[in-house]
């Protein structure tokens, strides 16, 4: 049984989608949600599904091994980032090399990096006059959005597109593909 821990900072729609997808899965289970924001709605979403929540602060994450110790004591096999905004520290990346996955709301390597998340990404894509956008699922390393790409899916950008309408298209791709690609990655090792 592969044991997944999900990391999130905000509302948690992708977290909830992943939890639902793997509920009663014979080979994969969600064992915890880790959150760096004690007011994030993802905490309530996890509790609604009886998933334990681990809340930590910046010092726990960057100045101690508290989070890494939690991951190890939980016997986590994979870390899945789903709307988590902090850069992972080297100790965690090293301990879970090629077992940390993230999703980005654009077609990397374009429109990635520090500060590029949410509506900022969609606005930048539209401002640049792009004809398409999409999602990138990638491994995590010690730089924002620089890990090896695992999977991409695209959507068209139409005349008059707004950041909000583009966000809706990108969210649809996230919900459709993220859990399936996680499952395929874990079950087949295809992307290693």
C-alpha positions as CSV (number, residue, x, y, z in Angstrom):
1,X,0.0,0.0,0.0
2,X,1.5,3.4,-1.1
3,X,1.0,6.0,1.7
4,X,0.5,9.6,0.4
5,X,0.8,12.8,2.4
6,X,-0.8,15.9,0.8
7,X,0.6,19.4,1.3
8,X,-1.6,22.5,0.8
9,X,-1.7,26.1,1.9
10,X,-5.2,27.3,0.9
11,X,-8.7,26.2,0.0
12,X,-7.8,22.6,-0.8
13,X,-10.1,21.9,-3.8
14,X,-7.3,19.7,-5.4
15,X,-6.7,18.0,-2.0
16,X,-10.3,17.1,-1.7
17,X,-10.4,15.9,-5.3
18,X,-7.4,13.6,-4.6
19,X,-8.9,12.4,-1.3
20,X,-12.1,11.4,-3.1
21,X,-10.3,9.7,-6.0
22,X,-8.2,7.5,-3.7
23,X,-11.0,6.7,-1.1
24,X,-11.2,2.9,-0.9
25,X,-8.4,2.5,-3.4
26,X,-6.8,-1.0,-3.0
27,X,-3.2,0.2,-3.4
28,X,-3.0,3.8,-2.5
29,X,-4.1,5.7,0.7
30,X,-4.1,9.3,1.8
31,X,-2.7,9.2,5.3
32,X,-2.4,12.9,6.2
33,X,-2.7,16.5,5.0
34,X,0.1,18.9,6.0
35,X,-0.6,22.6,6.1
36,X,1.4,25.8,6.8
37,X,-1.6,28.0,7.2
38,X,-3.7,27.4,10.4
39,X,-6.7,29.3,8.8
40,X,-6.7,27.4,5.5
41,X,-10.0,25.8,4.5
42,X,-8.1,22.7,3.4
43,X,-8.0,21.8,7.1
44,X,-11.8,21.5,7.3
45,X,-11.9,19.6,4.0
46,X,-9.5,17.0,5.4
47,X,-11.4,16.7,8.7
48,X,-14.6,16.2,6.7
49,X,-13.0,13.1,5.2
50,X,-11.5,12.0,8.6
51,X,-7.9,12.6,7.3
52,X,-5.5,13.7,10.0
53,X,-4.0,17.2,9.7
54,X,-0.5,18.3,10.6
55,X,0.0,22.1,10.9
56,X,3.4,23.6,10.9
57,X,5.0,27.0,10.8
58,X,8.0,28.5,9.0
59,X,10.5,27.7,11.8
60,X,9.3,24.1,11.9
61,X,9.8,23.8,8.1
62,X,13.0,25.7,7.5
63,X,14.9,25.7,10.8
64,X,14.2,22.3,12.2
65,X,13.6,18.7,11.2
66,X,10.1,18.7,12.7
67,X,8.2,18.3,9.4
68,X,10.7,15.7,8.1
69,X,10.4,13.7,11.4
70,X,6.6,13.8,11.0
71,X,6.8,12.5,7.4
72,X,9.2,9.7,8.5
73,X,7.1,8.7,11.6
74,X,4.0,8.6,9.4
75,X,5.8,6.2,7.1
76,X,4.9,8.3,4.1
77,X,5.9,6.9,0.7
78,X,5.0,9.9,-1.4
79,X,4.5,13.7,-0.9
80,X,1.9,15.3,-3.2
81,X,1.8,19.1,-3.3
82,X,-1.6,20.5,-4.1
83,X,-1.7,24.3,-3.8
84,X,1.3,24.4,-1.4
85,X,3.2,27.7,-1.8
86,X,6.5,27.3,0.1
87,X,9.7,26.0,-1.5
88,X,10.5,22.6,0.1
89,X,13.7,22.5,2.1
90,X,16.6,20.4,1.0
91,X,16.3,17.9,3.9
92,X,12.8,16.8,2.7
93,X,13.6,16.9,-1.0
94,X,16.7,14.6,-0.3
95,X,14.7,12.2,1.8
96,X,11.9,11.8,-0.8
97,X,13.9,12.2,-4.0
98,X,11.7,11.4,-7.0
99,X,8.8,10.8,-4.6
100,X,7.5,14.4,-4.4
101,X,5.1,15.6,-7.0
102,X,3.6,19.1,-7.7
103,X,1.1,20.6,-10.1
104,X,1.5,24.0,-11.7
105,X,-1.3,25.9,-13.5
106,X,0.7,26.7,-16.7
107,X,2.8,24.9,-19.2
108,X,6.3,24.9,-17.6
109,X,9.0,25.9,-18.1
110,X,7.1,29.1,-19.0
111,X,5.2,31.0,-16.3
112,X,6.8,29.3,-13.3
113,X,9.1,30.4,-10.5
114,X,8.8,32.2,-7.2
115,X,5.5,34.2,-6.9
116,X,3.9,32.5,-9.9
117,X,0.8,30.9,-8.6
118,X,-3.0,31.3,-8.9
119,X,-4.4,34.3,-10.8
120,X,-0.9,35.8,-11.2
121,X,0.0,32.9,-13.6
122,X,-3.3,33.2,-15.6
123,X,-2.9,37.0,-15.9
124,X,0.7,36.6,-17.1
125,X,-0.3,34.0,-19.7
126,X,-3.1,36.2,-21.1
127,X,-0.9,39.4,-21.0
128,X,1.7,37.5,-23.1
129,X,-0.8,36.8,-25.8
130,X,-0.5,33.0,-25.5
131,X,-2.8,30.8,-27.5
132,X,-2.9,28.0,-25.0
133,X,-2.2,27.2,-21.4
134,X,-2.7,24.2,-19.2
135,X,-1.2,22.2,-16.4
136,X,2.2,20.7,-15.6
137,X,2.7,17.9,-13.2
138,X,6.3,17.6,-12.2
139,X,8.8,16.3,-9.7
140,X,9.9,18.6,-7.0
141,X,13.5,19.7,-6.4
142,X,15.0,22.6,-4.4
143,X,13.9,25.3,-6.9
144,X,10.4,26.6,-7.7
145,X,8.9,24.7,-10.7
146,X,12.2,23.3,-11.9
147,X,11.8,19.6,-11.3
148,X,11.5,17.2,-14.2
149,X,8.2,17.3,-16.1
150,X,6.0,14.2,-15.7
151,X,2.9,15.2,-17.6
152,X,1.2,18.2,-19.3
153,X,-2.3,18.8,-20.6
154,X,-3.4,21.9,-22.6
155,X,-6.4,24.1,-23.1
156,X,-7.0,26.8,-25.7
157,X,-7.1,30.5,-24.9
158,X,-9.9,32.2,-26.7
159,X,-10.4,35.9,-27.6
160,X,-11.7,37.8,-24.6
161,X,-10.3,35.2,-22.1
162,X,-10.1,36.5,-18.6
163,X,-7.9,35.2,-15.8
164,X,-11.1,33.8,-14.2
165,X,-12.3,31.9,-17.3
166,X,-8.8,30.6,-17.9
167,X,-8.5,29.5,-14.2
168,X,-11.8,27.5,-14.6
169,X,-10.4,25.7,-17.6
170,X,-7.1,24.9,-15.9
171,X,-8.9,23.7,-12.7
172,X,-10.9,21.3,-14.9
173,X,-7.6,19.9,-16.2
174,X,-6.2,19.6,-12.7
175,X,-9.2,17.8,-11.4
176,X,-9.3,15.4,-14.4
177,X,-5.7,14.5,-14.6
178,X,-3.8,15.1,-11.3
179,X,-5.2,12.0,-9.4
180,X,-4.9,9.8,-12.5
181,X,-1.3,10.7,-13.1
182,X,-0.4,10.3,-9.4
183,X,-2.0,6.8,-9.6
184,X,-0.2,5.9,-12.8
185,X,3.1,7.2,-11.4
186,X,2.8,5.2,-8.2
187,X,1.5,2.0,-9.7
188,X,3.7,1.7,-12.8
189,X,6.7,3.8,-12.0
190,X,6.4,4.8,-15.6
191,X,7.7,8.3,-15.1
192,X,10.8,7.5,-13.1
